Amino acid sequence: MDEGVGPVVVAANWYRFRAGERIRHERVRSECFLWVLGGTGRVRSRDEWFTLSTGAVLRLPWDHDVEYRADARSPFRLGTVHVVPRHARGVPVVPAVAHQPGDPLYASAARDGDPGHPVHSGASTALARRIASLGRYTVERFGEEAWDESASRALGELFRAESVHTAGQGDGIPAALERMTAFVTERLDTPLTVGDVAAAGGCSVSTAGRLFAAHLGTSVAAWIRNARMREAAELLRTSGLRVGEVARAVGFTDPLYFSRVFRATFGEPPSRYGLGQIRP
């Protein structure tokens, strides 16, 4: 993995469509995660149409085209987060996504990613719930706080970690890597070593490290930590559990250490996050 680049969130917002509204962008230099807050509509990208309703999630690959068509009676409302998968760490991040003709960011050598295919996740899936939860937090943070590059890079890591699940539906993610990420996701409340994860994938520790670096852009240990933080954020937002209970549910025996890791990831302590800082 190239340590000189890393993912970063460059834009996040809500959009309420008018009845029957249509919007098209020929080229968007981002990996876009979008989810439906309400209503219905259709989205086309890479010559594929997706009919979306409340709770559905769509991931659009780097350098995608996109067309939105809102329903004439119940137009959808969307949340969107745009990630640059590989942004040079030595170059200041411009918090904007290139999608208009003539935008100088189209030619930025600091931004890069891998093309692919759109992937749709239904509202009932755990993946859709996780992305929507993380997305809500990201949009609220972008809208209410001053631009913070370190926080945006941390959020970029979390979104890129989710890409393995959507990419696994059609982008050639190795089966061993899917087994390892599923193993972690099912055991977030228990201590895990890199060796445990590698064994679940039927490979060596060094091979596991190469797979995570090549396909997820992160180490095994960092992916485990990010998976725990995503689950913790969801529990704090929806379960009513206390901070100490959430800490135990995601494998932390020390609530103070959990709070430090959570704050380093999301930019605020779990006690604030759990008090309704994220609005639906």
Backbone torsions as a table, in degrees:
resi	resn	phi	psi	omega
1	MET	NA	139.1	178.7
2	ASP	-79.2	111.7	-177.9
3	GLU	-71.8	-10.4	-179.0
4	GLY	-83.9	-2.6	178.6
5	VAL	-132.3	161.2	177.4
6	GLY	-167.8	161.6	-179.1
7	PRO	-73.5	151.1	177.7
8	VAL	-151.4	139.7	172.9
9	VAL	-78.6	126.7	-177.6
10	VAL	-112.0	-12.5	178.3
11	ALA	-162.0	149.3	177.5
12	ALA	-158.9	133.7	-177.2
13	ASN	-163.3	165.5	168.6
14	TRP	-96.1	152.7	172.2
15	TYR	-143.6	123.2	176.8
16	ARG	-101.8	112.9	-179.5
17	PHE	-79.5	148.2	170.4
18	ARG	-80.4	158.7	179.8
19	ALA	-55.4	124.2	177.8
20	GLY	73.2	6.5	-176.8
21	GLU	-65.1	143.2	177.1
22	ARG	-126.8	135.2	177.5
23	ILE	-135.3	137.1	177.6
24	ARG	-135.1	137.1	172.4
25	HIS	-124.6	126.7	-176.6
26	GLU	-74.0	-28.0	-176.7
27	ARG	-154.5	122.9	179.2
28	VAL	-123.8	120.4	-176.8
29	ARG	-89.5	71.1	176.2
30	SER	-161.3	167.5	161.3
31	GLU	-100.0	117.2	-171.8
32	CYS	-107.1	129.3	171.0
33	PHE	-106.0	122.2	177.3
34	LEU	-129.2	146.5	-180.0
35	TRP	-140.6	152.6	-173.1
36	VAL	-96.2	120.7	178.0
37	LEU	-82.3	-29.1	-179.7
38	GLY	-177.6	162.6	180.0
39	GLY	78.0	-169.5	-178.4
40	THR	-140.4	165.3	177.1
41	GLY	175.8	-176.3	-179.7
42	ARG	-127.7	147.1	177.6
43	VAL	-130.4	134.7	176.5
44	ARG	-118.2	136.6	174.9
45	SER	-156.2	141.2	-178.1
46	ARG	53.9	37.5	178.7
47	ASP	64.6	20.2	174.3
48	GLU	-115.0	139.7	176.0
49	TRP	-103.3	139.3	177.2
50	PHE	-127.5	125.1	175.0
51	THR	-91.9	121.0	-171.9
52	LEU	-117.6	139.4	174.4
53	SER	-132.9	-178.7	-172.6
54	THR	-50.6	127.9	176.2
55	GLY	93.5	-15.8	-178.5
56	ALA	-70.8	151.7	179.9
57	VAL	-126.1	140.2	176.0
58	LEU	-131.8	129.7	174.0
59	ARG	-105.9	123.2	178.7
60	LEU	-104.5	133.4	-172.0
61	PRO	-74.7	170.0	178.0
62	TRP	-55.6	137.3	175.9
63	ASP	63.3	43.4	-175.7
64	HIS	-91.2	162.6	165.3
65	ASP	-102.1	157.8	-179.4
66	VAL	-155.6	141.5	173.6
67	GLU	-132.3	129.0	178.4
68	TYR	-106.7	135.4	174.2
69	ARG	-133.1	106.2	-178.3
70	ALA	-78.3	146.4	177.0
71	ASP	-61.2	145.2	-176.9
72	ALA	-73.1	-23.7	-177.7
73	ARG	-105.8	-37.9	-178.5
74	SER	-132.1	74.6	-175.8
75	PRO	-64.0	142.6	-176.5
76	PHE	-77.5	155.7	172.2
77	ARG	-115.6	129.3	-172.9
78	LEU	-119.4	152.3	163.0
79	GLY	-110.5	139.6	179.3
80	THR	-135.1	142.7	173.7
81	VAL	-130.7	129.5	180.0
82	HIS	-109.5	127.3	-177.8
83	VAL	-118.7	133.9	166.4
84	VAL	-91.9	110.8	-174.3
85	PRO	-61.5	-36.3	-179.9
86	ARG	-133.1	103.7	178.1
87	HIS	-117.4	131.8	-179.9
88	ALA	-58.0	130.9	-176.7
89	ARG	-73.4	-23.4	-179.3
90	GLY	-87.5	-0.1	-178.0
91	VAL	-111.6	126.6	179.2
92	PRO	-55.9	140.2	-178.3
93	VAL	-84.6	129.3	171.6
94	VAL	-90.1	117.6	-176.8
95	PRO	-76.7	71.2	179.5
96	ALA	-159.3	153.9	177.9
97	VAL	-112.3	137.2	179.6
98	ALA	-78.6	118.1	176.5
99	HIS	-147.6	1.1	178.4
100	GLN	-108.6	139.9	178.1
101	PRO	-54.4	135.6	178.6
102	GLY	86.3	-2.9	179.4
103	ASP	-63.2	124.8	-178.5
104	PRO	-62.3	-19.8	179.3
105	LEU	-67.1	-19.4	176.1
106	TYR	-58.0	-33.2	-175.0
107	ALA	-96.4	7.9	-176.3
108	SER	-67.2	121.3	177.1
109	ALA	-74.4	-11.4	-178.7
110	ALA	-80.9	-13.1	-174.6
111	ARG	-112.8	134.6	179.9
112	ASP	-157.3	164.6	178.4
113	GLY	-171.9	-179.2	-179.2
114	ASP	-112.1	128.4	176.7
115	PRO	-67.5	160.0	179.6
116	GLY	-166.8	-146.3	-178.5
117	HIS	-127.3	149.5	175.9
118	PRO	-62.4	147.6	177.1
119	VAL	-133.2	128.2	-177.0
120	HIS	-103.8	134.3	175.4
121	SER	-121.9	129.5	-178.9
122	GLY	-70.3	162.7	-175.2
123	ALA	-63.3	-24.9	-174.8
124	SER	-83.4	-5.5	-174.8
125	THR	-84.1	150.2	177.1
126	ALA	-63.6	-35.3	178.6
127	LEU	-59.4	-46.7	-179.2
128	ALA	-61.8	-40.3	-179.9
129	ARG	-65.7	-40.1	-179.8
130	ARG	-66.2	-46.0	-178.4
131	ILE	-64.3	-41.2	179.4
132	ALA	-63.6	-40.0	-179.8
133	SER	-65.8	-48.8	178.6
134	LEU	-64.8	-36.9	179.3
135	GLY	-64.6	-42.1	178.8
136	ARG	-59.8	-44.1	178.5
137	TYR	-60.9	-43.9	-176.6
138	THR	-64.5	-44.3	179.8
139	VAL	-63.0	-43.8	180.0
140	GLU	-63.5	-40.1	-180.0
141	ARG	-66.2	-42.1	178.8
142	PHE	-64.3	-34.0	-174.7
143	GLY	-82.1	-22.9	-171.2
144	GLU	-112.3	-17.2	-173.8
145	GLU	-123.2	158.4	177.6
146	ALA	-64.8	150.7	179.8
147	TRP	-55.7	130.2	-178.4
148	ASP	-132.8	104.4	-175.5
149	GLU	-62.5	-40.6	-178.3
150	SER	-63.5	-41.5	177.8
151	ALA	-65.5	-39.1	-179.4
152	SER	-68.3	-33.3	175.3
153	ARG	-70.4	-38.9	177.5
154	ALA	-62.9	-42.7	177.8
155	LEU	-65.6	-36.3	176.1
156	GLY	-59.3	-39.8	177.5
157	GLU	-61.0	-41.4	-178.7
158	LEU	-65.7	-43.1	179.0
159	PHE	-67.3	-39.9	178.5
160	ARG	-65.6	-31.9	176.5
161	ALA	-63.0	-32.5	178.2
162	GLU	-72.8	-21.0	-175.6
163	SER	-61.6	-26.6	179.9
164	VAL	-61.5	-34.7	-177.4
165	HIS	-72.3	-43.6	177.9
166	THR	-72.5	-42.2	179.4
167	ALA	-63.7	-31.9	179.9
168	GLY	-62.4	-15.0	179.1
169	GLN	-83.4	-2.5	179.1
170	GLY	177.6	0.9	-174.7
171	ASP	-106.3	18.4	172.5
172	GLY	78.9	30.8	175.3
173	ILE	-70.4	130.9	-179.0
174	PRO	-57.8	143.3	-178.8
175	ALA	-60.0	-36.2	179.7
176	ALA	-62.0	-39.0	179.2
177	LEU	-68.4	-40.4	176.9
178	GLU	-61.7	-40.3	178.1
179	ARG	-63.1	-40.2	-178.2
180	MET	-68.7	-43.8	179.9
181	THR	-67.8	-36.0	176.9
182	ALA	-65.9	-39.6	178.3
183	PHE	-59.2	-45.5	179.1
184	VAL	-64.3	-47.5	-176.3
185	THR	-59.6	-34.1	-178.8
186	GLU	-81.7	-7.7	-174.6
187	ARG	-133.5	38.3	-177.5
188	LEU	-66.9	-19.4	-177.9
189	ASP	-89.8	3.1	-177.2
190	THR	-121.2	152.9	176.1
191	PRO	-63.6	137.3	-179.4
192	LEU	-133.2	137.5	172.9
193	THR	-107.5	164.5	176.1
194	VAL	-61.1	-34.8	177.8
195	GLY	-63.7	-39.8	177.1
196	ASP	-59.6	-44.9	-177.3
197	VAL	-67.1	-43.9	179.1
198	ALA	-60.5	-41.8	179.4
199	ALA	-61.7	-36.8	178.9
200	ALA	-64.0	-29.7	178.1
201	GLY	-90.0	-1.8	179.7
202	GLY	68.7	33.5	-178.4
203	CYS	-139.0	173.1	179.3
204	SER	-78.4	165.8	178.3
205	VAL	-61.1	-41.5	-178.9
206	SER	-66.4	-38.9	177.9
207	THR	-66.6	-41.3	177.2
208	ALA	-58.7	-44.0	179.0
209	GLY	-60.7	-41.3	179.3
210	ARG	-66.2	-39.9	179.9
211	LEU	-65.0	-44.9	179.4
212	PHE	-64.4	-41.9	-178.7
213	ALA	-66.8	-43.2	-174.8
214	ALA	-71.5	-39.0	-172.5
215	HIS	-102.5	-24.0	-177.5
216	LEU	-116.2	-10.8	177.8
217	GLY	70.1	27.0	-177.7
218	THR	-154.4	169.5	177.6
219	SER	-83.4	166.4	177.6
220	VAL	-61.6	-46.7	-177.8
221	ALA	-62.2	-41.3	179.6
222	ALA	-66.5	-36.6	179.3
223	TRP	-66.8	-40.3	176.9
224	ILE	-60.8	-47.2	179.6
225	ARG	-59.9	-44.7	-179.6
226	ASN	-65.0	-37.7	177.3
227	ALA	-63.4	-40.4	177.4
228	ARG	-63.6	-41.2	-178.9
229	MET	-68.2	-37.4	177.2
230	ARG	-62.0	-44.5	179.7
231	GLU	-66.6	-38.9	178.3
232	ALA	-62.0	-43.0	179.2
233	ALA	-61.0	-41.6	179.6
234	GLU	-65.8	-42.1	179.5
235	LEU	-65.4	-41.8	179.2
236	LEU	-63.3	-34.3	-177.3
237	ARG	-79.5	-30.7	-168.4
238	THR	-121.5	-20.9	-168.1
239	SER	-93.6	-24.0	-174.4
240	GLY	79.7	3.9	178.4
241	LEU	-70.7	151.9	175.0
242	ARG	-75.7	164.4	-176.1
243	VAL	-57.9	-44.2	179.9
244	GLY	-62.6	-37.5	178.6
245	GLU	-68.1	-40.1	177.2
246	VAL	-64.5	-41.7	179.3
247	ALA	-56.4	-47.1	179.6
248	ARG	-65.4	-35.8	-178.1
249	ALA	-66.7	-21.3	179.3
250	VAL	-114.7	22.9	168.3
251	GLY	89.9	14.6	178.8
252	PHE	-104.8	125.6	177.2
253	THR	-87.9	-18.9	-178.8
254	ASP	-110.7	106.9	-178.7
255	PRO	-60.5	-32.3	179.7
256	LEU	-67.6	-42.3	177.0
257	TYR	-65.4	-41.9	175.5
258	PHE	-55.6	-44.5	-179.0
259	SER	-63.1	-38.6	178.8
260	ARG	-65.2	-44.2	-179.7
261	VAL	-66.1	-41.6	-179.6
262	PHE	-62.5	-44.6	-179.4
263	ARG	-64.9	-39.0	178.7
264	ALA	-64.2	-30.6	-178.9
265	THR	-80.6	-47.7	-171.3
266	PHE	-106.2	-7.0	176.8
267	GLY	83.7	5.4	176.6
268	GLU	-153.5	156.0	-177.6
269	PRO	-71.5	154.8	-179.9
270	PRO	-62.7	-26.0	178.8
271	SER	-64.4	-36.0	176.5
272	ARG	-75.4	-41.8	-178.9
273	TYR	-58.9	-37.9	-177.7
274	GLY	-80.1	-1.2	-178.7
275	LEU	-100.8	24.4	174.9
276	GLY	86.5	27.1	178.1
277	GLN	-68.8	-22.0	177.6
278	ILE	-99.3	121.2	-179.9
279	ARG	-96.9	141.9	-179.6
280	PRO	-70.7	NA	NA
